[in-house]
Structures are given as C-alpha cells and as structure tokens.
C-alpha cells in the first residue's frame, strides 16, 4: 500500500464520520448484507475485524455488537477450527432482501400520477403514502376507491409548494447534503480504483452502502420519487451507482484471501 493511497483513504474515512460516531451493530449488518446477501454466504471473524478496525472500531466494540445481533436473531455464527464465521439469519436475509432494490437500483421508475386522500378518520399511512395532516395522505398512482375517503388526482407539476413543506422530514435535506459531501470526497479514489488495496476498496464501498442505506431507509420510497431532484436524492443515487460499479462487491472468501496474501 503506497503512502498516497493510505492518506486518501484515511481522509475519506475522516470525512465519512464528520464528527458523528458510527453504530457498530448497524455497520456490521451493512457488511453482511453486502458481502453475504444469500443463504449460505459467510464472513469470517478475521475479515470483520479487518474491516471494522480499518475505520477505527475497537475489537471489544465489535464483539459486543456481534453478541447483540446474535441475541436479536439477526445473525448466526459457527466455529470452524479457531475461526468464527458469521452469516445473516432468516430474519436478517428477509430484511436485507426487502431493502436491496432500493439500495442498489441504479435508478427508480418515474411516477406521473399522484393523489391526495382525505379520510373520514385519522389513520396510519402505508409505505406508499405520505402524511400531510392527521387524516390527509399523499400517494402515487391512481387514487384507491372507498366509501370512507375522498380522493383528488393530479400530476407532479401541479403539486403546490405547501405540499413539499408538509412532507419534509426533519433533517433529511441535511443528511443528503452530508452524503453528497462524502461522495464528492470519494471521486479522486474512484479515478484510481484499480490501484486501491482490496481492504481499502472494500471499506470505501461498504461505507458508501452504509451511509446511503442509513439515509435512504429513513423515508418512504415515495419521497425519492416525489422530491429526488429537489433534495439531491437522485444525484446521490447516481453517484452511489458509480461507486458500486467501480468497486465491485467482495465475498467474504475473496477478501479473506486478499488480506492473508
């Protein structure tokens, strides 16, 4: 590993953290979700240690987080000689697969028709609805029919500014601004991606997946469809897709071999 590459990667890691601490258990689910997304896939304790220590996570913190994930039924572990091997449980696989399309899709399908539902009674919005008021919801596609609701259909160009204000989630714009800053800092490394040591390449990819997943899954898919251009979500998706293209997914076995050589 040459000195310049080390400096650039370390700088990117510092940019990623930006004054906030990472949740170790969450980062471990990102690692397993990206490197071991299928039944039977495993990542060794050696690889997990290398990946977490590369971004400054202490071994004890990793062990505590792994214990928590096992107790929560998110991962499973087995011993092979002196090594532990970890994989997603059925629950972990199910949750990972449910979010995979949103995380890894290079683009999302546009929506031309929208509707507002005025319900007779306040309710809880579904995944494809955004609350505007206690009993008023914004949804995509044609309005559903029902005796307990009044619906209005329209297109994207006729959505008034107050709807944008009513659906904005606290801190979401800033979260995407932080993500864009991280992705911008990554561009020099992507230009020389083939020169990156395997551990650094895997670390950069995983940090990207982690931050993108963390911000993206804070809101319903409808938010990206409606405000992707306005809030920078579309730009972030495009830049993340470029990262995934330049830094392909490693399996646990591939990275273990690279680390040991």
C-alpha positions, -999 to 999 in steps of 0.1 A, spaced: 0 0 0 16 33 -10 16 63 12 -7 84 -10 -34 58 -12 -33 54 26 -36 92 31 -65 94 7 -84 65 22 -78 78 57 -90 112 47 -122 97 32 -129 78 64 -125 110 84 -149 128 60 -174 100 65 -175 103 102 -177 141 102 -180 144 140 -205 116 145 -200 80 157 -210 50 137 -233 24 152 -212 -7 152 -241 -31 150 -255 -12 121 -222 -12 102 -219 -50 107 -253 -55 92 -241 -34 62 -210 -56 58 -230 -89 60 -258 -75 38 -233 -65 11 -208 -94 13 -231 -122 24 -266 -115 10 -276 -151 1 -283 -182 22 -251 -200 30 -229 -169 25 -205 -163 54 -179 -137 65 -151 -147 89 -143 -130 121 -109 -122 106 -125 -102 78 -149 -85 101 -121 -75 124 -100 -61 95 -130 -41 81 -140 -26 114 -105 -19 126 -98 -1 93 -123 26 103 -113 28 139 -138 4 156 -122 -13 186 -123 -51 188 -143 -51 221 -170 -29 204 -172 -53 175 -176 -83 199 -204 -65 218 -222 -56 186 -220 -92 173 -233 -105 206 -263 -81 203 -270 -91 167 -270 -128 176 -293 -122 206 -316 -102 184 -318 -131 159 -303 -110 131 -271 -132 125 -259 -167 132 -224 -178 140 -205 -211 138 -170 -222 146 -145 -237 120 -113 -245 137 -101 -214 155 -122 -191 134 -158 -179 138 -179 -175 107 -210 -152 106 -240 -151 83 -274 -134 82 -302 -154 98 -335 -159 80 -347 -127 96 -316 -108 85 -318 -122 50 -355 -113 47 -349 -77 59 -319 -73 37 -337 -86 6 -366 -63 13 -343 -32 11 -319 -44 -16 -337 -30 -46 -340 5 -30 -303 5 -21 -287 -10 -53 -310 0 -81 -292 25 -104 -324 44 -109 -361 44 -99 -391 45 -122 -408 79 -125 -444 84 -114 -467 106 -134 -499 104 -114 -505 114 -78 -534 116 -55 -544 131 -21 -567 110 1 -589 128 27 -600 101 51 -630 101 73 -609 92 104 -572 98 111 -551 68 103 -516 54 98 -501 59 63 -489 29 43 -454 26 28 -466 43 -4 -483 72 13 -470 104 30 -490 122 57 -499 158 51 -523 161 81 -539 137 106 -564 124 81 -549 136 48 -523 115 28 -504 119 -4 -500 88 -26 -487 78 -60 -507 63 -89 -544 64 -93 -565 70 -62 -580 40 -44 -617 37 -42 -635 36 -8 -666 49 9 -645 63 38 -622 85 17 -624 115 -7 -596 115 -33 -582 140 -57 -558 131 -86 -532 153 -102 -497 153 -118 -463 162 -104 -462 197 -120 -494 208 -102 -482 199 -66 -481 232 -47 -452 243 -25 -471 237 7 -472 200 0 -434 200 -2 -432 218 31 -458 195 47 -439 163 38 -403 173 45 -388 151 72 -367 167 99 -330 167 90 -335 148 57 -321 175 34 -291 180 57 -285 142 57 -284 141 19 -261 172 19 -237 153 42 -239 122 19 -231 143 -12 -201 158 6 -188 123 13 -194 111 -22 -176 141 -36 -146 134 -15 -145 99 -29 -142 109 -65 -103 110 -66 -101 75 -53 -126 62 -78 -105 75 -106 -77 51 -95 -100 24 -81 -79 -4 -97 -49 7 -76 -66 5 -42 -56 -23 -19 -86 -48 -15 -92 -39 21 -94 -2 12 -116 -8 -18 -140 -29 3 -140 -3 31 -149 25 7 -177 5 -9 -191 -5 25 -190 30 39 -209 41 8 -235 14 12 -238 21 49 -244 59 46 -267 56 16 -287 29 32 -289 48 65 -303 79 49 -324 63 22 -343 40 46 -352 69 69 -381 78 45 -407 61 24 -399 53 -13 -424 79 -23 -401 107 -10 -375 99 -35 -400 96 -63 -415 130 -55 -385 150 -43 -355 132 -58 -343 161 -79 -352 188 -53 -334 172 -24 -304 158 -42 -315 122 -38 -313 114 -75 -277 128 -76 -268 106 -46 -283 75 -62 -263 82 -94 -231 87 -76 -236 56 -54 -243 35 -85 -209 47 -99 -192 36 -67 -208 2 -69 -196 -1 -105 -160 9 -98 -157 -10 -66 -175 -44 -71 -188 -64 -42 -163 -87 -24 -173 -120 -9 -160 -129 25 -138 -156 10 -123 -132 -16 -114 -106 10 -100 -132 34 -77 -144 7 -66 -109 -2 -59 -99 34 -39 -130 41 -16 -126 10 
